[in-house]
Amino acid sequence: MPIDFSSVCYTYSPKTPLQYEALKDINLHIDDGEFVALVGRTGCGKSTLVSHINALLVPSKGKVKVDEFVSSSDKKKRSKKISPLRKLVGLVFQFPEYQLFEETVLKDVSFGPKNFGRSKEEALEDAKEALSLVGLGESFYDRSPFELSGGEKRRVAIAGILAIHPKYLVVDEPTAGLDPLGAKEMMDLFDEIHAKGTTIILVTHDMSLVLKHADKVFVMSEGQIAKTCSPIELFKGDITQYSLQIPPFFEFAKQLKAQGMDICLDDCVDIPSLAKEIARCQNG
């Protein structure tokens, strides 16, 4: 079943001098198994929107439906138990490594499953499976998470979310602070998770990630959904009004096409694919 936002509005500090309407009549639909991106300038409402997906925030107006769970401004229409929704939707906020707290990696990753009712043995198995998925083997189990490198800490934190087996995974700026190799490895991880059936909602300012990994993109502007389309459709057009930057390699591909080269923009999702297109045109 999908994720649906229906006429969702959200106001911070209502009926006070600090009142601020962060979301304005949001309507969006995310199908099972999609890899979608949520983009827009800082302060446009992205974090507020994703916080509604697992009911960290409740709409001031409208409703959010995630499978059979309903979060609504109307208390009579809300789902009574919210904890199953928290298991269904995993949130990986920016710099998730700041959430580590246990004395060993294995204890930290197994905390989530135990919190959702798994036995100690089951939780440990869930943790080991999740750690394997993020590329951390047995040698990490008894290490302190605070002694790991930055990239390893982030993988442990993500494993802690994956250990609860979420159906939907929201990731906020997952490559922030990582070097190019670390960023590639992180996104390869999310591609692998997505390939196994998990729906991914990516929040990012890096348009190169959007172009290469997402199936669909929602552009936010001033608390509203300004555009919904594929990444290729977005970057083929003029996006300056949204304060977004076209990936440099894609802008170069557009310039080559404008100068007469028969570049297929639909196939240019990263630098290697652009190089392949240039070679094809030259050989042709």
C-alpha positions as CSV (number, residue, x, y, z in Angstrom):
1,M,0.0,0.0,0.0
2,P,1.2,3.6,-0.7
3,I,1.9,6.7,1.2
4,D,-0.7,9.4,0.7
5,F,-0.8,13.1,1.8
6,S,-4.2,14.6,1.4
7,S,-4.5,18.4,1.8
8,V,-2.0,18.5,4.6
9,C,-1.2,21.7,6.3
10,Y,1.1,22.2,9.3
11,T,1.5,25.3,11.5
12,Y,4.2,25.7,14.1
13,S,3.4,27.6,17.3
14,P,-0.3,28.2,16.3
15,K,-2.1,31.2,17.9
16,T,1.1,32.8,19.1
17,P,3.3,35.6,17.7
18,L,5.6,32.9,16.4
19,Q,2.9,31.2,14.3
20,Y,4.4,29.9,11.0
21,E,2.7,27.8,8.3
22,A,5.3,25.3,7.2
23,L,3.1,23.1,5.0
24,K,0.3,24.4,2.8
25,D,-2.1,22.0,1.2
26,I,0.3,19.2,0.5
27,N,-1.0,16.4,-1.8
28,L,1.4,13.7,-2.8
29,H,1.5,9.9,-3.5
30,I,4.4,7.5,-3.1
31,D,3.9,3.9,-4.4
32,D,5.4,0.9,-2.8
33,G,9.0,0.2,-4.0
34,E,9.6,3.7,-5.4
35,F,12.9,5.6,-4.9
36,V,11.7,9.2,-4.7
37,A,13.6,12.5,-3.9
38,L,12.3,15.5,-2.0
39,V,14.2,18.7,-3.0
40,G,14.0,22.4,-2.5
41,R,15.8,25.3,-0.9
42,T,16.5,25.4,2.8
43,G,13.4,26.2,4.8
44,C,10.9,25.1,2.2
45,G,9.3,22.4,4.5
46,K,11.1,19.2,3.5
47,S,12.0,18.1,7.0
48,T,8.5,19.0,8.3
49,L,6.9,17.0,5.5
50,V,8.9,13.8,6.2
51,S,8.3,14.1,9.9
52,H,4.7,13.5,9.1
53,I,5.3,10.1,7.5
54,N,5.8,8.4,10.8
55,A,3.7,10.8,12.8
56,L,6.5,12.7,14.6
57,L,4.3,15.6,13.6
58,V,0.5,15.5,13.1
59,P,-1.2,17.6,10.5
60,S,-2.8,20.8,11.5
61,K,-5.3,20.1,8.6
62,G,-5.7,17.2,6.3
63,K,-4.4,13.6,6.7
64,V,-1.5,11.3,6.0
65,K,-2.1,7.7,5.3
66,V,0.8,5.1,5.4
67,D,-0.6,1.7,4.5
68,E,-3.5,1.3,7.0
69,F,-2.2,3.9,9.4
70,V,-3.8,7.3,9.5
71,S,-2.5,10.5,11.0
72,S,-5.1,13.2,10.9
73,S,-6.0,16.6,12.2
74,D,-9.3,15.0,13.2
75,K,-8.6,13.0,16.3
76,K,-11.5,10.6,15.6
77,K,-9.9,9.5,12.3
78,R,-6.4,8.9,13.7
79,S,-5.1,5.4,14.2
80,K,-5.1,4.5,17.9
81,K,-1.7,2.8,18.1
82,I,1.2,4.6,16.5
83,S,4.1,2.3,17.5
84,P,3.5,-0.1,14.5
85,L,3.9,2.9,12.2
86,R,7.3,3.7,13.8
87,K,8.4,0.2,12.9
88,L,7.0,0.5,9.4
89,V,8.8,3.8,8.6
90,G,12.5,4.2,9.4
91,L,13.9,7.8,9.6
92,V,17.6,8.3,9.1
93,F,18.2,12.0,9.9
94,Q,21.2,14.0,8.9
95,F,24.3,12.9,10.9
96,P,22.5,9.8,12.4
97,E,25.8,8.9,14.1
98,Y,25.0,11.4,16.8
99,Q,22.3,9.1,18.0
100,L,24.7,6.3,18.9
101,F,24.7,5.6,22.7
102,E,25.5,2.0,23.6
103,E,28.9,0.6,24.7
104,T,29.2,-1.8,21.7
105,V,28.1,-1.8,18.1
106,L,26.0,-4.9,18.4
107,K,24.2,-3.6,21.5
108,D,23.4,-0.3,19.8
109,V,22.0,-1.9,16.6
110,S,20.0,-4.5,18.5
111,F,18.3,-1.8,20.7
112,G,15.6,-1.1,18.1
113,P,14.4,-4.6,17.5
114,K,14.3,-5.2,21.3
115,N,12.3,-2.0,21.7
116,F,9.7,-3.4,19.3
117,G,9.2,-6.6,21.2
118,R,11.8,-9.0,19.7
119,S,13.5,-11.4,22.1
120,K,17.2,-10.8,22.9
121,E,18.3,-13.6,20.6
122,E,16.0,-12.4,17.8
123,A,17.2,-8.8,18.2
124,L,20.9,-9.9,18.0
125,E,20.2,-11.8,14.8
126,D,18.4,-8.8,13.3
127,A,21.4,-6.6,14.3
128,K,23.9,-9.0,12.7
129,E,21.9,-9.1,9.5
130,A,21.7,-5.3,9.4
131,L,25.4,-4.9,10.1
132,S,26.2,-7.3,7.3
133,L,24.0,-5.4,4.9
134,V,25.9,-2.1,5.6
135,G,29.2,-3.9,5.2
136,L,30.3,-4.3,8.9
137,G,31.3,-7.8,9.9
138,E,31.9,-9.7,13.2
139,S,35.1,-7.7,13.9
140,F,32.8,-4.7,14.7
141,Y,30.4,-6.4,17.0
142,D,32.2,-5.7,20.3
143,R,33.8,-2.4,19.3
144,S,32.7,0.9,20.8
145,P,30.7,2.8,18.2
146,F,32.5,6.0,19.5
147,E,35.9,4.7,18.4
148,L,34.9,4.2,14.7
149,S,35.5,6.4,11.8
150,G,32.8,8.9,10.7
151,G,31.7,6.7,7.8
152,E,31.6,3.6,10.0
153,K,29.6,5.4,12.7
154,R,27.0,6.4,10.0
155,R,26.8,2.8,8.8
156,V,26.2,1.6,12.4
157,A,23.4,4.2,12.9
158,I,21.8,3.1,9.6
159,A,22.1,-0.5,10.6
160,G,20.2,0.4,13.7
161,I,17.3,1.5,11.6
162,L,17.5,-1.4,9.1
163,A,17.4,-3.9,12.0
164,I,13.7,-3.2,12.6
165,H,13.0,-4.1,8.9
166,P,11.2,-0.9,7.9
167,K,9.1,-1.0,4.7
168,Y,9.8,2.7,4.1
169,L,13.1,4.4,4.7
170,V,13.5,8.2,4.8
171,V,17.1,9.4,4.5
172,D,17.9,13.0,5.1
173,E,21.2,14.3,3.4
174,P,22.8,10.8,3.8
175,T,26.1,11.9,2.1
176,A,26.6,15.1,4.1
177,G,30.2,15.3,5.4
178,L,31.4,12.2,3.5
179,D,34.2,12.2,0.9
180,P,33.3,11.2,-2.7
181,L,34.2,7.5,-2.2
182,G,32.2,7.4,1.1
183,A,29.3,9.1,-0.6
184,K,29.3,6.6,-3.4
185,E,29.4,3.7,-1.1
186,M,26.5,5.1,1.0
187,M,24.3,5.6,-2.1
188,D,25.3,2.1,-3.4
189,L,24.0,0.8,0.0
190,F,20.6,2.6,-0.5
191,D,20.4,1.2,-4.0
192,E,20.9,-2.3,-2.6
193,I,18.3,-1.7,0.1
194,H,15.9,-0.4,-2.6
195,A,16.5,-3.4,-4.8
196,K,15.3,-5.6,-2.0
197,G,11.9,-3.9,-2.0
198,T,12.3,-1.0,0.5
199,T,10.7,2.3,-0.5
200,I,13.3,5.1,-0.3
201,I,12.5,8.7,0.3
202,L,15.6,10.8,-0.2
203,V,15.9,14.3,1.1
204,T,18.9,16.1,-0.4
205,H,20.5,19.2,-1.8
206,D,22.8,17.2,-4.1
207,M,21.1,17.1,-7.4
208,S,23.6,14.6,-8.8
209,L,22.2,12.0,-6.3
210,V,18.6,12.8,-7.4
211,L,19.5,12.3,-11.1
212,K,21.3,9.0,-10.7
213,H,19.2,7.3,-8.0
214,A,15.6,8.6,-7.9
215,D,12.6,7.5,-10.0
216,K,10.5,10.5,-9.1
217,V,11.2,13.9,-7.6
218,F,9.0,16.2,-5.6
219,V,10.1,19.9,-5.7
220,M,9.0,21.9,-2.7
221,S,8.8,25.7,-2.6
222,E,7.5,27.8,0.3
223,G,5.7,24.9,2.0
224,Q,4.0,23.6,-1.2
225,I,4.7,20.9,-3.8
226,A,5.7,23.0,-6.8
227,K,6.5,20.2,-9.2
228,T,6.3,16.4,-9.5
229,C,8.2,14.7,-12.3
230,S,11.1,12.5,-13.2
231,P,14.6,13.8,-12.5
232,I,15.4,14.0,-16.2
233,E,12.3,16.0,-16.8
234,L,13.3,18.4,-14.0
235,F,16.8,19.0,-15.2
236,K,15.9,19.4,-18.8
237,G,13.9,22.5,-17.9
238,D,14.7,25.7,-16.1
239,I,15.0,25.1,-12.3
240,T,16.5,28.5,-11.2
241,Q,13.1,29.5,-9.8
242,Y,13.4,26.7,-7.3
243,S,17.0,27.7,-6.3
244,L,18.2,24.3,-7.5
245,Q,21.4,23.7,-9.5
246,I,21.5,21.3,-12.5
247,P,24.3,18.8,-12.0
248,P,27.4,20.2,-13.9
249,F,27.8,17.1,-16.1
250,F,24.1,17.3,-17.1
251,E,24.4,21.0,-17.9
252,F,27.5,20.1,-20.1
253,A,25.4,17.5,-21.8
254,K,22.7,20.0,-22.5
255,Q,25.2,22.4,-24.0
256,L,26.6,19.7,-26.2
257,K,23.1,18.9,-27.5
258,A,22.4,22.6,-28.1
259,Q,25.6,22.7,-30.2
260,G,24.4,19.9,-32.4
261,M,25.7,16.7,-30.8
262,D,23.1,13.9,-30.8
263,I,23.3,13.4,-27.1
264,C,20.5,11.4,-25.5
265,L,19.9,13.3,-22.3
266,D,17.7,10.5,-20.9
267,D,20.8,8.3,-20.7
268,C,23.0,10.9,-19.0
269,V,22.6,10.1,-15.2
270,D,26.3,10.5,-14.2
271,I,29.7,11.3,-15.6
272,P,30.5,7.7,-17.0
273,S,27.1,7.5,-18.8
274,L,27.8,11.0,-20.3
275,A,31.2,9.8,-21.5
276,K,29.6,6.8,-23.0
277,E,27.1,9.0,-24.9
278,I,29.9,11.3,-26.2
279,A,31.8,8.2,-27.4
280,R,28.7,6.9,-29.1
281,C,28.1,10.2,-30.9
282,Q,31.7,10.4,-32.0
283,N,31.8,6.8,-33.3
284,G,28.5,7.4,-35.1
